[in-house]
Amino acid sequence: MDATTKQAKEMKDAGSTYRAIGDFFGVSANCARGLVAKAEREAHRVPAWTDGLSVRAANALKSAGFDSKDSVREKADGFSPSAYPNFGPKSIDEVRKWLGLPPKDMTAAIERAIRLLEKHGYTVLGPNA
């Protein structure tokens, strides 16, 4: 809960009207009512195991069959762009950061891919070409 939402809730609990809360924050009474309602929702929210991840990464993990942070941690080293649908390098790095792990170095994988392409006759240009 952010500081504004928390303070609005504290003011309402102390007996302030929505108009007084709105005047304090420089917003309308209706906006103040929304701040207090948000604080009340957040106070009763049950934390999800995917908290801290983007919606995209959380949905991709759930689609891949994961149901807890521990189950993701067990497979963290096996994450690769082709291992799970909708998981590219950015998502993998986001999940590794969420788990407290360093980003996976993609350099080796890129070099292997370049060698494979060159082996099959393709010319691979550098990033500044």
N, CA, C and O atoms as a MOPAC input file, in Angstrom:
PM7 MOZYME 1SCF
protein

 N      0.85500 1    -1.17000 1     0.00000 1
 C      0.00000 1     0.00000 1     0.00000 1
 C      0.90400 1     1.23600 1     0.00000 1
 O      1.83200 1     1.33800 1     0.80200 1
 N      0.61800 1     2.17700 1    -0.91300 1
 C      1.45200 1     3.36700 1    -0.97800 1
 C      1.10600 1     4.33300 1     0.16100 1
 O      0.07700 1     4.18400 1     0.82100 1
 N      1.96100 1     5.30700 1     0.37900 1
 C      1.83500 1     6.21800 1     1.52000 1
 C      0.54200 1     7.03500 1     1.46500 1
 O     -0.09700 1     7.25000 1     2.49500 1
 N      0.15200 1     7.49400 1     0.26300 1
 C     -1.06200 1     8.30100 1     0.13200 1
 C     -2.29500 1     7.49000 1     0.50000 1
 O     -3.15100 1     7.95300 1     1.25400 1
 N     -2.38000 1     6.28600 1    -0.03400 1
 C     -3.52400 1     5.42600 1     0.24600 1
 C     -3.59900 1     5.10300 1     1.73400 1
 O     -4.67200 1     5.12600 1     2.33700 1
 N     -2.44800 1     4.80300 1     2.30700 1
 C     -2.39200 1     4.47200 1     3.73300 1
 C     -2.83500 1     5.66400 1     4.58300 1
 O     -3.59900 1     5.50500 1     5.53500 1
 N     -2.34900 1     6.86100 1     4.23400 1
 C     -2.70100 1     8.03900 1     5.01600 1
 C     -4.18300 1     8.37100 1     4.86300 1
 O     -4.82200 1     8.78400 1     5.83100 1
 N     -4.73700 1     8.19700 1     3.67100 1
 C     -6.16700 1     8.44500 1     3.46400 1
 C     -6.99800 1     7.50900 1     4.32900 1
 O     -7.98400 1     7.92900 1     4.93500 1
 N     -6.60500 1     6.25100 1     4.38900 1
 C     -7.32200 1     5.27000 1     5.22600 1
 C     -7.21500 1     5.64600 1     6.69200 1
 O     -8.20700 1     5.57800 1     7.41800 1
 N     -6.02500 1     6.04400 1     7.14400 1
 C     -5.84500 1     6.44500 1     8.54800 1
 C     -6.70800 1     7.65500 1     8.88600 1
 O     -7.29600 1     7.72300 1     9.96500 1
 N     -6.78200 1     8.61200 1     7.95700 1
 C     -7.60900 1     9.80100 1     8.18600 1
 C     -9.08600 1     9.42200 1     8.29000 1
 O     -9.80300 1     9.94500 1     9.14200 1
 N     -9.53900 1     8.51600 1     7.42400 1
 C    -10.94500 1     8.08700 1     7.46200 1
 C    -11.23900 1     7.34400 1     8.75700 1
 O    -12.28600 1     7.54600 1     9.37400 1
 N    -10.30500 1     6.47700 1     9.17000 1
 C    -10.48400 1     5.74300 1    10.42900 1
 C    -10.52200 1     6.67900 1    11.62400 1
 O    -11.15900 1     6.37700 1    12.63300 1
 N     -9.83700 1     7.82300 1    11.51400 1
 C     -9.81400 1     8.80200 1    12.60700 1
 C    -11.04600 1     9.70700 1    12.58700 1
 O    -11.20000 1    10.56400 1    13.45700 1
 N    -11.93000 1     9.51800 1    11.58800 1
 C    -13.17700 1    10.27300 1    11.56500 1
 C    -13.25900 1    11.37400 1    10.53100 1
 O    -14.26600 1    12.08000 1    10.48600 1
 N    -12.25800 1    11.55100 1     9.70700 1
 C    -12.30200 1    12.59500 1     8.67200 1
 C    -13.33500 1    12.25600 1     7.61200 1
 O    -13.58500 1    11.08400 1     7.32900 1
 N    -13.93300 1    13.28400 1     7.02900 1
 C    -14.87300 1    13.07600 1     5.93100 1
 C    -14.08200 1    12.91300 1     4.63700 1
 O    -12.89600 1    13.23600 1     4.57000 1
 N    -14.76700 1    12.40200 1     3.60300 1
 C    -14.09800 1    12.26300 1     2.31000 1
 C    -13.71700 1    13.63100 1     1.75900 1
 O    -12.68600 1    13.78000 1     1.10300 1
 N    -14.56600 1    14.64200 1     2.03100 1
 C    -14.25000 1    15.99800 1     1.57200 1
 C    -12.97400 1    16.49800 1     2.24400 1
 O    -12.12500 1    17.09500 1     1.58100 1
 N    -12.82500 1    16.26500 1     3.54300 1
 C    -11.62500 1    16.71100 1     4.26200 1
 C    -10.38300 1    15.96800 1     3.75000 1
 O     -9.31700 1    16.56400 1     3.58900 1
 N    -10.53000 1    14.68900 1     3.50300 1
 C     -9.40200 1    13.89900 1     2.96900 1
 C     -9.03400 1    14.41700 1     1.58000 1
 O     -7.85700 1    14.57900 1     1.25800 1
 N    -10.05900 1    14.67400 1     0.76200 1
 C     -9.82300 1    15.20100 1    -0.57800 1
 C     -9.13800 1    16.55800 1    -0.54400 1
 O     -8.21100 1    16.80900 1    -1.31400 1
 N     -9.59500 1    17.43800 1     0.35000 1
 C     -8.97000 1    18.75600 1     0.48400 1
 C     -7.51000 1    18.61900 1     0.90500 1
 O     -6.65500 1    19.36000 1     0.42000 1
 N     -7.22000 1    17.68300 1     1.79800 1
 C     -5.85200 1    17.48500 1     2.26600 1
 C     -4.92200 1    17.07600 1     1.12400 1
 O     -3.78700 1    17.54600 1     1.04000 1
 N     -5.41000 1    16.20100 1     0.24900 1
 C     -4.58600 1    15.70400 1    -0.86400 1
 C     -4.76700 1    16.51000 1    -2.15100 1
 O     -4.07400 1    16.26900 1    -3.13900 1
 N     -5.69600 1    17.46600 1    -2.13800 1
 C     -5.91900 1    18.28200 1    -3.32800 1
 C     -6.68800 1    17.55900 1    -4.40900 1
 O     -6.47700 1    17.79700 1    -5.59800 1
 N     -7.59400 1    16.66300 1    -3.99200 1
 C     -8.41800 1    15.91200 1    -4.94600 1
 C     -9.88000 1    16.03100 1    -4.53200 1
 O    -10.18600 1    16.59000 1    -3.47900 1
 N    -10.76800 1    15.51500 1    -5.34500 1
 C    -12.19100 1    15.56700 1    -5.02800 1
 C    -12.53100 1    14.57300 1    -3.91800 1
 O    -11.75200 1    13.67200 1    -3.60500 1
 N    -13.70800 1    14.76000 1    -3.33700 1
 C    -14.18300 1    13.83200 1    -2.30600 1
 C    -14.36000 1    12.43800 1    -2.89900 1
 O    -14.10400 1    11.43900 1    -2.22600 1
 N    -14.79900 1    12.36700 1    -4.15800 1
 C    -14.98400 1    11.07600 1    -4.81300 1
 C    -13.64500 1    10.36200 1    -4.99600 1
 O    -13.55900 1     9.14700 1    -4.81800 1
 N    -12.60500 1    11.11200 1    -5.35200 1
 C    -11.26900 1    10.53100 1    -5.49900 1
 C    -10.76700 1    10.04500 1    -4.13300 1
 O    -10.14800 1     8.98600 1    -4.03600 1
 N    -11.03500 1    10.81900 1    -3.08800 1
 C    -10.64100 1    10.41700 1    -1.73100 1
 C    -11.35300 1     9.12200 1    -1.33600 1
 O    -10.76000 1     8.25000 1    -0.70100 1
 N    -12.61200 1     9.00300 1    -1.71100 1
 C    -13.37600 1     7.77800 1    -1.43800 1
 C    -12.70500 1     6.59400 1    -2.13400 1
 O    -12.61900 1     5.50300 1    -1.57000 1
 N    -12.23400 1     6.81400 1    -3.35500 1
 C    -11.53300 1     5.76700 1    -4.09600 1
 C    -10.23300 1     5.36000 1    -3.41900 1
 O     -9.89100 1     4.17800 1    -3.39100 1
 N     -9.50000 1     6.33600 1    -2.86800 1
 C     -8.25400 1     6.02200 1    -2.15100 1
 C     -8.53300 1     5.14200 1    -0.93100 1
 O     -7.82800 1     4.16500 1    -0.68000 1
 N     -9.57000 1     5.50700 1    -0.18300 1
 C     -9.91900 1     4.72900 1     1.01400 1
 C    -10.39100 1     3.32900 1     0.62000 1
 O    -10.04300 1     2.34600 1     1.27400 1
 N    -11.18600 1     3.24400 1    -0.45100 1
 C    -11.66800 1     1.93200 1    -0.91600 1
 C    -10.49600 1     1.06000 1    -1.35400 1
 O    -10.47200 1    -0.13800 1    -1.07200 1
 N     -9.51900 1     1.66100 1    -2.04700 1
 C     -8.33400 1     0.91500 1    -2.47900 1
 C     -7.57400 1     0.38400 1    -1.26300 1
 O     -7.13000 1    -0.76400 1    -1.25800 1
 N     -7.42700 1     1.21700 1    -0.24000 1
 C     -6.72100 1     0.79100 1     0.97300 1
 C     -7.44700 1    -0.37500 1     1.64500 1
 O     -6.81400 1    -1.30700 1     2.14100 1
 N     -8.76400 1    -0.31400 1     1.65700 1
 C     -9.53900 1    -1.39600 1     2.27800 1
 C     -9.41600 1    -2.69000 1     1.48500 1
 O     -9.33300 1    -3.77000 1     2.06900 1
 N     -9.40400 1    -2.58900 1     0.14900 1
 C     -9.21700 1    -3.80100 1    -0.68200 1
 C     -7.83900 1    -4.40100 1    -0.44100 1
 O     -7.70100 1    -5.61400 1    -0.28300 1
 N     -6.82100 1    -3.54800 1    -0.41300 1
 C     -5.46100 1    -4.04200 1    -0.23200 1
 C     -5.25800 1    -4.65400 1     1.14900 1
 O     -4.46900 1    -5.58500 1     1.31000 1
 N     -5.96600 1    -4.13400 1     2.13900 1
 C     -5.81900 1    -4.66300 1     3.49400 1
 C     -6.35500 1    -6.08600 1     3.60200 1
 O     -5.91000 1    -6.85600 1     4.45200 1
 N     -7.30200 1    -6.43300 1     2.75000 1
 C     -7.92100 1    -7.76600 1     2.81200 1
 C     -7.41700 1    -8.70600 1     1.72000 1
 O     -7.88200 1    -9.84100 1     1.61700 1
 N     -6.47500 1    -8.24400 1     0.91000 1
 C     -5.97000 1    -9.03900 1    -0.20600 1
 C     -5.05000 1   -10.15000 1     0.28500 1
 O     -4.16300 1    -9.93000 1     1.10900 1
 N     -5.28100 1   -11.33000 1    -0.23600 1
 C     -4.41500 1   -12.47000 1     0.08000 1
 C     -3.25900 1   -12.45000 1    -0.92400 1
 O     -3.50200 1   -12.43000 1    -2.13000 1
 N     -2.01700 1   -12.45300 1    -0.45500 1
 C     -0.88500 1   -12.41300 1    -1.38300 1
 C     -0.87300 1   -13.63900 1    -2.30600 1
 O     -1.14700 1   -14.76100 1    -1.88000 1
 N     -0.55400 1   -13.39700 1    -3.56100 1
 C     -0.43600 1   -14.48500 1    -4.53700 1
 C      1.02100 1   -14.92000 1    -4.61300 1
 O      1.92200 1   -14.12800 1    -4.33500 1
 N      1.25400 1   -16.16000 1    -4.98300 1
 C      2.63300 1   -16.65200 1    -5.06100 1
 C      3.39600 1   -15.97500 1    -6.18500 1
 O      4.62500 1   -16.03300 1    -6.21500 1
 N      2.69400 1   -15.33400 1    -7.10800 1
 C      3.35100 1   -14.66000 1    -8.22700 1
 C      3.59000 1   -13.17100 1    -7.97600 1
 O      4.03500 1   -12.46200 1    -8.87800 1
 N      3.30400 1   -12.68900 1    -6.77400 1
 C      3.52400 1   -11.27100 1    -6.47900 1
 C      4.96800 1   -10.88900 1    -6.79100 1
 O      5.90300 1   -11.61000 1    -6.44500 1
 N      5.13300 1    -9.74800 1    -7.44700 1
 C      6.45800 1    -9.28600 1    -7.80900 1
 C      6.79600 1    -9.53700 1    -9.27100 1
 O      7.80800 1    -9.04400 1    -9.76900 1
 N      5.95700 1   -10.30000 1    -9.96000 1
 C      6.16500 1   -10.57800 1   -11.38500 1
 C      5.18200 1    -9.76000 1   -12.21300 1
 O      4.11800 1    -9.37600 1   -11.72800 1
 N      5.54100 1    -9.50200 1   -13.45000 1
 C      4.59200 1    -8.87300 1   -14.36200 1
 C      3.44500 1    -9.85300 1   -14.60800 1
 O      3.58900 1   -11.05900 1   -14.40400 1
 N      2.32800 1    -9.33000 1   -15.04100 1
 C      1.17300 1   -10.19300 1   -15.33300 1
 C      1.54600 1   -11.21600 1   -16.40300 1
 O      1.15900 1   -12.38100 1   -16.31700 1
 N      2.29900 1   -10.77500 1   -17.41200 1
 C      2.68800 1   -11.68600 1   -18.49200 1
 C      3.51900 1   -12.84700 1   -17.97700 1
 O      3.24300 1   -14.00100 1   -18.30800 1
 N      4.53700 1   -12.55500 1   -17.16800 1
 C      5.39700 1   -13.62000 1   -16.63700 1
 C      4.60300 1   -14.53600 1   -15.70700 1
 O      4.76500 1   -15.75500 1   -15.74900 1
 N      3.74600 1   -13.95200 1   -14.87100 1
 C      2.93900 1   -14.76500 1   -13.95100 1
 C      2.02200 1   -15.70700 1   -14.72800 1
 O      1.92100 1   -16.88900 1   -14.40000 1
 N      1.35700 1   -15.18700 1   -15.75700 1
 C      0.46000 1   -16.02700 1   -16.56200 1
 C      1.22200 1   -17.11200 1   -17.31000 1
 O      0.73700 1   -18.23500 1   -17.44500 1
 N      2.41000 1   -16.78000 1   -17.79600 1
 C      3.21000 1   -17.78300 1   -18.50900 1
 C      3.62400 1   -18.90700 1   -17.56500 1
 O      3.60500 1   -20.07600 1   -17.95000 1
 N      3.99700 1   -18.56400 1   -16.33500 1
 C      4.36100 1   -19.60200 1   -15.35100 1
 C      3.16600 1   -20.49600 1   -15.03200 1
 O      3.28800 1   -21.72000 1   -14.98100 1
 N      2.01600 1   -19.87200 1   -14.82000 1
 C      0.80700 1   -20.65200 1   -14.51300 1
 C      0.44500 1   -21.56400 1   -15.69500 1
 O      0.06700 1   -22.71900 1   -15.50100 1
 N      0.56400 1   -21.03100 1   -16.92700 1
 C      0.25800 1   -21.83900 1   -18.11800 1
 C      1.20500 1   -23.01500 1   -18.26000 1
 O      0.83300 1   -24.07200 1   -18.76900 1
 N      2.43200 1   -22.82000 1   -17.80300 1
 C      3.43200 1   -23.89400 1   -17.89800 1
 C      3.24200 1   -24.93800 1   -16.80300 1
 O      3.96500 1   -25.93400 1   -16.76400 1
 N      2.27100 1   -24.71700 1   -15.90900 1
 C      1.95600 1   -25.70600 1   -14.88600 1
 C      2.58100 1   -25.46900 1   -13.52400 1
 O      2.46300 1   -26.31200 1   -12.63600 1
 N      3.23800 1   -24.34300 1   -13.34700 1
 C      3.82400 1   -24.04700 1   -12.03700 1
 C      2.73100 1   -23.57700 1   -11.08600 1
 O      1.78900 1   -22.89300 1   -11.48600 1
 N      2.87700 1   -23.96000 1    -9.80800 1
 C      1.86000 1   -23.56500 1    -8.83300 1
 C      2.44500 1   -22.97300 1    -7.55400 1
 O      1.71300 1   -22.70700 1    -6.60100 1
 N      3.75800 1   -22.76800 1    -7.52900 1
 C      4.38700 1   -22.15000 1    -6.36700 1
 C      5.76200 1   -21.61400 1    -6.75000 1
 O      6.35500 1   -22.02600 1    -7.74700 1
 N      6.25000 1   -20.68900 1    -5.93600 1
 C      7.58000 1   -20.13100 1    -6.18800 1
 C      8.64100 1   -21.22000 1    -6.05700 1
 O      9.62800 1   -21.21600 1    -6.79300 1
 N      8.44300 1   -22.15000 1    -5.12500 1
 C      9.40000 1   -23.24300 1    -4.94900 1
 C      9.47900 1   -24.13600 1    -6.18800 1
 O     10.56400 1   -24.57500 1    -6.57100 1
 N      8.31900 1   -24.40600 1    -6.82000 1
 C      8.34000 1   -25.25000 1    -8.01800 1
 C      9.06300 1   -24.54100 1    -9.16500 1
 O      9.70000 1   -25.19400 1    -9.99100 1
 N      8.97000 1   -23.23100 1    -9.22000 1
 C      9.69900 1   -22.47100 1   -10.24500 1
 C     11.19300 1   -22.51300 1    -9.93900 1
 O     12.01200 1   -22.69800 1   -10.83900 1
 N     11.54200 1   -22.34100 1    -8.67200 1
 C     12.95300 1   -22.34000 1    -8.26700 1
 C     13.64300 1   -23.66100 1    -8.63300 1
 O     14.80300 1   -23.67100 1    -9.04500 1
 N     12.91400 1   -24.77800 1    -8.47800 1
 C     13.47900 1   -26.09600 1    -8.79400 1
 C     13.87100 1   -26.21100 1   -10.26700 1
 O     14.82600 1   -26.91200 1   -10.60400 1
 N     13.14300 1   -25.53000 1   -11.13400 1
 C     13.37400 1   -25.63900 1   -12.58100 1
 C     14.08200 1   -24.42100 1   -13.16500 1
 O     14.23800 1   -24.33200 1   -14.38300 1
 N     14.51000 1   -23.49300 1   -12.33300 1
 C     15.05700 1   -22.21700 1   -12.82500 1
 C     16.21300 1   -22.39200 1   -13.78800 1
 O     16.30700 1   -21.64700 1   -14.76400 1
 N     17.08500 1   -23.33500 1   -13.55300 1
 C     18.22500 1   -23.50600 1   -14.45100 1
 C     17.82300 1   -24.11800 1   -15.78600 1
 O     18.58400 1   -24.05500 1   -16.75200 1
 N     16.62900 1   -24.71100 1   -15.84800 1
 C     16.16300 1   -25.31400 1   -17.09100 1
 C     15.39600 1   -24.35500 1   -17.98800 1
 O     14.98300 1   -24.73200 1   -19.08500 1
 N     15.19900 1   -23.10900 1   -17.53300 1
 C     14.48300 1   -22.14900 1   -18.36400 1
 C     15.31700 1   -21.79800 1   -19.58600 1
 O     16.47900 1   -21.41200 1   -19.46700 1
 N     14.73400 1   -21.93200 1   -20.72300 1
 C     15.35200 1   -21.46400 1   -21.96500 1
 C     14.20500 1   -20.99000 1   -22.83800 1
 O     13.06000 1   -21.38000 1   -22.61000 1
 N     14.48300 1   -20.15800 1   -23.83100 1
 C     13.39500 1   -19.62900 1   -24.65400 1
 C     12.50900 1   -20.69200 1   -25.28700 1
 O     11.36100 1   -20.40400 1   -25.62300 1
 N     13.00400 1   -21.90500 1   -25.45800 1
 C     12.17000 1   -22.92900 1   -26.08200 1
 C     11.57900 1   -23.91800 1   -25.07400 1
 O     10.78100 1   -24.77700 1   -25.44900 1
 N     11.96200 1   -23.80500 1   -23.80600 1
 C     11.50500 1   -24.78300 1   -22.81600 1
 C     10.02600 1   -24.61800 1   -22.46400 1
 O      9.32900 1   -25.60500 1   -22.22900 1
 N      9.55100 1   -23.38000 1   -22.43000 1
 C      8.16600 1   -23.10600 1   -22.05200 1
 C      7.58400 1   -22.08200 1   -23.02400 1
 O      8.28100 1   -21.15400 1   -23.43500 1
 N      6.31700 1   -22.24200 1   -23.39300 1
 C      5.69800 1   -21.26600 1   -24.29900 1
 C      5.67000 1   -19.87200 1   -23.67100 1
 O      5.51100 1   -19.73300 1   -22.45900 1
 N      5.82400 1   -18.86000 1   -24.49400 1
 C      5.77100 1   -17.44900 1   -24.08400 1
 C      6.89700 1   -17.02900 1   -23.14700 1
 O      6.78200 1   -16.01700 1   -22.45500 1
 N      7.97200 1   -17.78900 1   -23.12000 1
 C      9.11300 1   -17.42100 1   -22.29100 1
 C     10.30600 1   -17.09900 1   -23.16400 1
 O     10.95900 1   -17.99400 1   -23.70100 1
 N     10.58300 1   -15.82000 1   -23.30200 1
 C     11.76000 1   -15.37900 1   -24.02000 1
 C     12.82600 1   -14.95700 1   -23.02400 1
 O     12.63000 1   -15.08800 1   -21.81600 1
 N     13.94000 1   -14.45700 1   -23.51000 1
 C     15.03600 1   -14.05200 1   -22.63000 1
 C     14.63700 1   -13.02100 1   -21.57400 1
 O     15.10000 1   -13.09900 1   -20.43600 1
 N     13.78100 1   -12.05200 1   -21.93300 1
 C     13.37100 1   -11.03500 1   -20.95800 1
 C     12.56700 1   -11.65100 1   -19.82600 1
 O     12.78300 1   -11.32300 1   -18.65900 1
 N     11.64100 1   -12.54300 1   -20.16000 1
 C     10.82900 1   -13.19800 1   -19.12500 1
 C     11.69800 1   -14.07000 1   -18.22700 1
 O     11.51300 1   -14.11600 1   -17.01100 1
 N     12.64400 1   -14.75800 1   -18.84700 1
 C     13.54100 1   -15.61900 1   -18.07200 1
 C     14.34700 1   -14.77800 1   -17.08900 1
 O     14.48000 1   -15.13900 1   -15.92000 1
 N     14.88400 1   -13.65600 1   -17.56400 1
 C     15.64200 1   -12.78100 1   -16.66100 1
 C     14.75800 1   -12.22000 1   -15.55700 1
 O     15.19800 1   -12.10100 1   -14.41300 1
 N     13.51100 1   -11.87100 1   -15.88600 1
 C     12.58600 1   -11.35900 1   -14.86700 1
 C     12.32900 1   -12.40700 1   -13.78300 1
 O     12.35300 1   -12.09600 1   -12.59200 1
 N     12.08400 1   -13.63900 1   -14.20000 1
 C     11.82400 1   -14.71800 1   -13.23600 1
 C     13.06600 1   -14.99300 1   -12.39700 1
 O     12.96200 1   -15.17900 1   -11.18500 1
 N     14.22500 1   -15.02100 1   -13.01600 1
 C     15.46900 1   -15.26900 1   -12.26400 1
 C     15.70300 1   -14.15700 1   -11.23900 1
 O     16.11600 1   -14.42900 1   -10.11200 1
 N     15.44400 1   -12.92300 1   -11.62200 1
 C     15.59400 1   -11.80300 1   -10.68000 1
 C     14.60000 1   -11.95800 1    -9.52400 1
 O     14.96000 1   -11.74600 1    -8.36600 1
 N     13.35700 1   -12.32500 1    -9.83100 1
 C     12.30400 1   -12.54300 1    -8.83600 1
 C     12.70700 1   -13.64000 1    -7.85000 1
 O     12.37300 1   -13.57700 1    -6.66700 1
 N     13.42900 1   -14.64300 1    -8.35200 1
 C     13.90200 1   -15.73700 1    -7.50200 1
 C     15.18300 1   -15.37700 1    -6.74400 1
 O     15.63300 1   -16.13500 1    -5.88500 1
 N     15.76500 1   -14.22300 1    -7.06400 1
 C     17.01100 1   -13.82800 1    -6.42400 1
 C     18.23000 1   -14.44500 1    -7.07600 1
 O     19.29100 1   -14.53000 1    -6.45600 1
 N     18.09000 1   -14.87800 1    -8.33000 1
 C     19.19300 1   -15.49300 1    -9.06600 1
 C     19.75600 1   -14.49700 1   -10.07500 1
 O     19.04000 1   -13.59900 1   -10.51700 1
 N     21.00900 1   -14.64000 1   -10.44000 1
 C     21.57100 1   -13.73400 1   -11.44300 1
 C     20.96400 1   -14.02600 1   -12.81900 1
 O     20.49300 1   -15.13600 1   -13.06500 1
 N     20.97600 1   -13.02600 1   -13.72100 1
 C     20.44600 1   -13.27600 1   -15.06900 1
 C     21.23500 1   -14.37000 1   -15.77400 1
 O     22.44100 1   -14.51500 1   -15.57500 1
 N     20.54500 1   -15.12300 1   -16.58500 1
 C     21.20200 1   -16.18800 1   -17.33000 1
 C     21.98400 1   -15.56700 1   -18.48100 1
 O     21.45000 1   -14.76100 1   -19.24300 1
 N     23.22700 1   -15.94200 1   -18.59700 1
 C     24.07100 1   -15.39800 1   -19.65200 1
 C     23.66400 1   -16.02600 1   -20.97900 1
 O     23.80500 1   -17.23300 1   -21.17800 1
 N     23.17000 1   -15.21500 1   -21.86000 1
 C     22.69800 1   -15.70800 1   -23.14500 1
 C     23.81400 1   -15.73500 1   -24.18900 1
 O     23.60700 1   -16.22100 1   -25.30100 1
 N     24.98900 1   -15.21900 1   -23.84300 1
 C     26.08200 1   -15.13600 1   -24.81300 1
 C     26.43100 1   -16.49900 1   -25.39300 1
 O     26.57500 1   -16.64000 1   -26.60700 1
 N     26.56500 1   -17.49000 1   -24.54200 1
 C     26.93200 1   -18.83000 1   -25.01400 1
 C     25.86700 1   -19.39000 1   -25.95400 1
 O     26.19500 1   -20.00100 1   -26.97100 1
 N     24.60800 1   -19.18700 1   -25.62100 1
 C     23.52800 1   -19.68700 1   -26.47300 1
 C     23.52300 1   -18.97100 1   -27.82300 1
 O     23.29100 1   -19.59200 1   -28.86000 1
 N     23.77800 1   -17.66800 1   -27.80300 1
 C     23.82200 1   -16.90500 1   -29.05700 1
 C     24.98300 1   -17.37400 1   -29.91400 1
 O     24.83700 1   -17.54300 1   -31.12500 1
 N     26.13300 1   -17.58500 1   -29.29200 1
 C     27.29600 1   -18.06000 1   -30.05100 1
 C     27.03900 1   -19.43000 1   -30.66000 1
 O     27.43900 1   -19.67800 1   -31.79700 1
 N     26.38000 1   -20.32700 1   -29.92600 1
 C     26.03800 1   -21.64900 1   -30.47100 1
 C     25.09600 1   -21.51200 1   -31.66700 1
 O     25.24600 1   -22.20500 1   -32.67400 1
 N     24.13000 1   -20.61400 1   -31.54000 1
 C     23.17200 1   -20.41000 1   -32.62700 1
 C     23.86700 1   -19.85900 1   -33.86700 1
 O     23.56600 1   -20.27500 1   -34.98600 1
 N     24.79600 1   -18.92500 1   -33.67100 1
 C     25.54500 1   -18.36400 1   -34.80800 1
 C     26.36500 1   -19.45500 1   -35.48600 1
 O     26.37400 1   -19.55300 1   -36.71300 1
 N     27.05500 1   -20.27800 1   -34.69200 1
 C     27.85400 1   -21.36900 1   -35.27400 1
 C     26.96800 1   -22.32600 1   -36.06700 1
 O     27.35200 1   -22.77500 1   -37.14700 1
 N     25.80600 1   -22.63600 1   -35.54600 1
 C     24.88100 1   -23.54000 1   -36.23200 1
 C     24.41200 1   -22.93700 1   -37.55100 1
 O     24.37000 1   -23.62300 1   -38.57200 1
 N     24.06200 1   -21.66100 1   -37.52700 1
 C     23.62700 1   -20.99800 1   -38.76100 1
 C     24.75000 1   -20.97000 1   -39.79300 1
 O     24.52600 1   -21.24700 1   -40.97100 1
 N     25.95500 1   -20.63500 1   -39.34500 1
 C     27.09300 1   -20.58600 1   -40.26400 1
 C     27.42000 1   -21.97600 1   -40.81100 1
 O     27.80900 1   -22.11200 1   -41.97100 1
 N     27.26400 1   -22.98800 1   -39.99400 1
 C     27.50200 1   -24.36600 1   -40.42500 1
 C     26.55400 1   -24.74700 1   -41.56200 1
 O     26.89900 1   -25.55600 1   -42.42300 1
 N     25.37400 1   -24.16700 1   -41.55500 1
 C     24.37500 1   -24.46900 1   -42.58100 1
 C     24.39100 1   -23.45700 1   -43.72600 1
 O     23.45600 1   -23.38900 1   -44.52300 1
 N     25.47300 1   -22.66700 1   -43.79600 1
 C     25.65100 1   -21.79700 1   -44.93700 1
 C     25.13200 1   -20.38100 1   -44.81400 1
 O     25.21300 1   -19.61800 1   -45.77600 1
 N     24.60700 1   -20.00900 1   -43.67400 1
 C     24.10600 1   -18.65400 1   -43.50300 1
 C     25.24000 1   -17.71400 1   -43.11300 1
 O     26.19800 1   -18.11700 1   -42.45400 1
 N     25.11800 1   -16.46800 1   -43.52500 1
 C     26.06500 1   -15.43400 1   -43.12900 1
 C     25.40400 1   -14.62600 1   -42.01300 1
 O     24.31500 1   -14.08300 1   -42.20200 1
 N     26.04000 1   -14.54700 1   -40.88200 1
 C     25.49000 1   -13.81800 1   -39.73600 1
 C     26.23600 1   -12.50000 1   -39.61000 1
 O     27.45800 1   -12.46900 1   -39.46600 1
 N     25.46400 1   -11.39300 1   -39.66800 1
 C     26.05200 1   -10.07100 1   -39.57000 1
 C     26.05000 1    -9.63100 1   -38.11400 1
 O     25.17000 1   -10.01800 1   -37.34500 1
 N     27.02200 1    -8.83100 1   -37.74000 1
 C     27.10000 1    -8.30000 1   -36.38800 1
 C     26.03600 1    -7.24000 1   -36.15800 1
 O     25.34800 1    -6.84800 1   -37.10100 1
 N     25.88700 1    -6.77200 1   -34.93900 1
 C     24.83100 1    -5.82200 1   -34.61100 1
 C     24.99200 1    -4.47100 1   -35.30500 1
 O     24.00000 1    -3.76800 1   -35.49600 1
 N     26.21500 1    -4.08800 1   -35.69000 1
 C     26.43600 1    -2.78100 1   -36.31900 1
 C     26.56400 1    -2.86400 1   -37.83000 1
 O     26.92500 1    -1.88300 1   -38.48000 1
 N     26.27100 1    -4.03200 1   -38.39400 1
 C     26.45800 1    -4.22000 1   -39.83600 1
 C     25.33700 1    -3.60300 1   -40.64000 1
 O     25.34600 1    -3.67600 1   -41.86900 1

